[in-house]
């Protein structure tokens, strides 16, 4: 036996303990069937503890009666509460435990009376509720909705500032027969005037304040700049995303192509000590790109040059000056520093020994060098060994001289035979 609660923050599926709490389960099922819980607000939210709902209007309204059970709803002559089952073995141990909120009976102190309001726990092992709330089910699906309710902003009374309400209830299985007088509505009823009067911020209302296009464009550019800076940090072009350009570097552009760095340094040197002055040039042709960076010793010197040198005529060109927005030198300095640290901490490439270049020489470095100061390759050493073995085998063989004499005699005989054959052929040709 299950019930689906469609709330403004997600669906919640509740399985009912019909065997342990049949009276409570019947009351809950029939109230859902007549759409009694539709548009009921969530209230009394206590983070990591519980929240409460089930009052169709809400406790903040003067028109609220706190809710009633199904039997009191069908017959005004009957009480609005019923005696709920309190099972000593049922505990609020798990998150998502569902129980009716109860009050002590004035007639019998051992009895607990419940109406329509129920509690769903947002934490584990809440023994404070044991014996005070009548357990009749547990949440099996929709814990993301419970998390949304748990994280909602609430006022001092635990009421969410932005309304969270039950929109619909769907009965998945109902084993109980309908009590006399129960009529299921054909469609969900519309909210009453009393319910609409308790709305604070509607669940479908946008909280963002509309701003003008200029402000929105500024925000968009700031977000885009932060995203680009973070990307450059990830690929290693920036030491960190919030890096700022140096404040003592002046950017100069619209220069004459013939203007040299020395000339520019001489002109700007009257404002203070210049640490570096560089006109940027094309890497291939070496031609001036007509802009430069001038680094002063102090920020005040850079500001003075900025205020005095705008539109000054240099080599028949009126220059433009501005504070540098480049961080290339910072990035280069940072990368060099990081690489040196890696090299110091470990061998290999990038501080990783596994990336060290493979050596193609055998043995330790002090054993690799030959007497002539050169490195011997492995195959050179093997060739030398073969040559030395071949020389030793020839010198030890006693048959080497006989083979040489035999080869020389054989050569003489062969030469005489070839000469005789030529003579015979010449004689045959004469006849």
RODREN-501895 format. One record per residue (C-alpha): x, y, z; residue in three letters. Coordinates in steps of 0.02 Angstrom, whole numbers, plus 50000, padded with zeros to 5 digits. Example, Ala and Ser with C-alpha at 12.3 -4.5 7.8 and 13.67 -1.06 7.14 Angstrom:
506154977550390ALA506844994750357SER
% end
This chain:
500005000050000UNK500795016049939UNK500395034349912UNK501235046949796UNK501375064849857UNK501725077349718UNK502545092349802UNK503245108549732UNK505025101949761UNK504775084249695UNK503795068149715UNK503795057749875UNK503225039649880UNK502655032850050UNK502445014450091UNK501145011550229UNK501284999450377UNK499524992650364UNK499844977950480UNK500574988250623UNK499475003950608UNK497884999750511UNK496835013850585UNK498145027150546UNK498435020350371UNK496555020450333UNK496405038450392UNK497885043850284UNK497285034550129UNK495515041150136UNK496085059150164UNK497175057350010UNK495725050149914UNK494595065149946UNK496055076949900UNK496075084050076UNK497965087050072UNK497975096549907UNK498855113449924UNK499325109950105UNK500885119850154UNK502475112750230UNK502885120650398UNK503865117550559UNK505435113450460UNK506885108850575UNK508505105450484UNK509095087450499UNK507615083550613UNK505875084150534UNK504545094250445UNK502655094550466UNK501185096150347UNK499385090350332UNK498475106250385UNK497575111750225UNK497665130250269UNK499175131050380UNK499435135650563UNK499795153950521UNK498005157250466UNK496635161850588UNK495435151450483UNK496395135550517UNK495635122250630UNK497215111750631UNK496495098350518UNK495305083850548UNK495265065050525UNK494255056950386UNK492835051750504UNK492635069150573UNK492685076150397UNK491295064750335UNK490195066950490UNK490225083550583UNK489475074850735UNK491035064450757UNK492665070850836UNK494005077950725UNK495315066150799UNK495515047450820UNK496535036350933UNK498175032750844UNK499185016850865UNK500805019150962UNK501855003550939UNK503315002751062UNK504324992750936UNK504165006050801UNK505565018850814UNK506075034250718UNK507745026650670UNK507815030350485UNK507685046150385UNK505995047350297UNK504955039650436UNK503135045450420UNK502055047550576UNK500505056950632UNK500735071650748UNK499775067350907UNK499175075451066UNK498825067751234UNK497005062851267UNK496145072451406UNK495125057251452UNK496505044151451UNK498295050251472UNK498945034251392UNK498025037751229UNK498715048651089UNK497495057450972UNK497885061750790UNK496975071550655UNK497695075050482UNK499405082750517UNK500895071250490UNK502775072150511UNK504195066050400UNK505905064550480UNK507445072550400UNK508735063350507UNK509145046550585UNK508895040250762UNK507645053450818UNK507125044750979UNK506345060951043UNK504825057250933UNK504635039450995UNK503005037851093UNK502445055351040UNK502145052850853UNK501175037950782UNK502215029350646UNK501215022750498UNK502425022650349UNK504095027050275UNK504755036050122UNK505435024249989UNK505685036749847UNK505955055449837UNK507395058549956UNK507975072649843UNK506345081549887UNK506705078750071UNK508425086250045UNK507655101549961UNK506475103950108UNK507895101550231UNK508915115250146UNK507505127850127UNK507645145250201UNK506385146950343UNK505785160150465UNK505865159250654UNK504365147550658UNK505085135450530UNK503955140950388UNK504885141250220UNK505045158850150UNK504645151749978UNK503095140949986UNK503285122049981UNK501595113749959UNK500785097049919UNK500045098949746UNK499225081949720UNK499035065149806UNK498925048949708UNK498425032449791UNK499415017949718UNK498565004349822UNK497105005049945UNK496534989150036UNK495214997650143UNK493374999750095UNK492715017350087UNK491775023150242UNK489955028550221UNK489755045650144UNK491465046150058UNK491375053249882UNK492955054349780UNK493045070549679UNK493185068849491UNK494635081049482UNK495765090249600UNK494905105249681UNK495575122749659UNK496395131249808UNK495195140149924UNK495285158649964UNK495955154650138UNK497355144450063UNK497815157749937UNK497885170650076UNK499315161250160UNK500445161550007UNK502105170450035UNK503225167949884UNK502405156249761UNK503375140549719UNK503375145349534UNK503885163449563UNK505595169349505UNK506655177149642UNK507915185649528UNK507715204549518UNK507615211349342UNK509085222349300UNK509445233849155UNK510365227649001UNK511955237149045UNK512115228549214UNK511725211549139UNK513025214049004UNK514315218949135UNK513935203349236UNK514055192649080UNK515755199649035UNK516405197149212UNK515845179149211UNK516605176349041UNK518255184049095UNK518315173149250UNK517955157649146UNK519325161949021UNK520565165549161UNK520165148849241UNK520435140149075UNK522145148449055UNK522585143049232UNK522105125049193UNK523185124349036UNK524645132449127UNK524705149449042UNK524295158549204UNK524975154949379UNK523225157649450UNK521565164049383UNK521555180149487UNK523265185949425UNK523375204649390UNK524555213749270UNK526025222949350UNK525635240949396UNK527355247649353UNK527325243049167UNK526765255549035UNK526075250448865UNK526565261748718UNK525855259848542UNK525695269048375UNK527585270248365UNK528575274348210UNK529355258548137UNK531065266848142UNK530965270748328UNK532225260048426UNK532105253648604UNK533605264248654UNK532745280048592UNK531165275948686UNK532135272248845UNK533035288948832UNK531405298548811UNK530465289948954UNK531985289549067UNK531615306949135UNK530155299949236UNK531235287749335UNK532315272349330UNK531825260649188UNK532105242249221UNK531715236749043UNK531135244548880UNK530695233048738UNK529915236448569UNK529035220648511UNK529645214348342UNK529085201448217UNK529975184948248UNK530255181148065UNK530635197947986UNK531275207348138UNK530205222448094UNK529465233048230UNK527635229548273UNK527515247748330UNK527135244648513UNK528215242648667UNK528225238948854UNK529185250048975UNK529475243749152UNK529845256849284UNK530615254149453UNK529125261549545UNK527265262749513UNK527265281649539UNK528505283749397UNK527385273649281UNK525865284349327UNK526845300249295UNK527365294249123UNK525565289349086UNK524925306749129UNK526275316149032UNK526615306048874UNK524895303848796UNK524875310148614UNK526705315448623UNK527555316548453UNK528995304148433UNK529805302048262UNK528315310748179UNK527075298648261UNK525895303448402UNK525995289148525UNK524655281748637UNK525075276048814UNK524105265248935UNK524405254049084UNK524935236749031UNK523635222849036UNK524875209248991UNK525415195849114UNK526555186648994UNK528125190749092UNK527325185349254UNK526765169149175UNK528475165949100UNK529325169549266UNK528095158249356UNK528335144049232UNK530235145449244UNK530135145249433UNK528975130349437UNK530035120449314UNK531605124049415UNK530735118149573UNK530205102049487UNK531965099349423UNK532665101949597UNK531415090249680UNK531655075649562UNK532565069449409UNK531865066249237UNK530745077949144UNK529515088749241UNK530105081149404UNK529495063649355UNK530845050649350UNK529825039049239UNK529925052149101UNK531835052649104UNK532675050148936UNK533245032448902UNK535125030548892UNK535855021548743UNK537525018548830UNK537955003448933UNK538545004349112UNK538795019149229UNK539325035949164UNK541075034549235UNK541295017549151UNK540565022748985UNK542015033348926UNK543415025148830UNK545245029848842UNK545045042848704UNK543675051748799UNK542265046148682UNK540745035848719UNK540745018248650UNK539105011848580UNK538574994048619UNK538744987648442UNK540474995748426UNK541054985648575UNK540364969548502UNK541254972848337UNK542914975648426UNK542704959148518UNK542404949748356UNK543924957548272UNK545054953248417UNK544444935148420UNK544744933448232UNK546544939748249UNK546904928048393UNK546234912748300UNK547314916348145UNK548914918448244UNK548664902048339UNK548304890948185UNK549884881248126UNK549064877847959UNK548954895747907UNK550634895947811UNK550284879547717UNK548604886347660UNK549434902147597UNK550754892247498UNK549424880947427UNK548414895847370UNK549924903647285UNK550364887447191UNK548594885347135UNK548584902747066UNK550164899646961UNK549424883746886UNK547834892446841UNK548744906646755UNK549764894246647UNK548194884946596UNK547324900846539UNK548864905646434UNK548924888746351UNK547094889646305UNK547324906446221UNK548774899946115UNK547784884946056UNK546324895646006UNK547474907045905UNK548224892045814UNK546494885145770UNK546004901745700UNK547414901645573UNK546734886845476UNK
% end
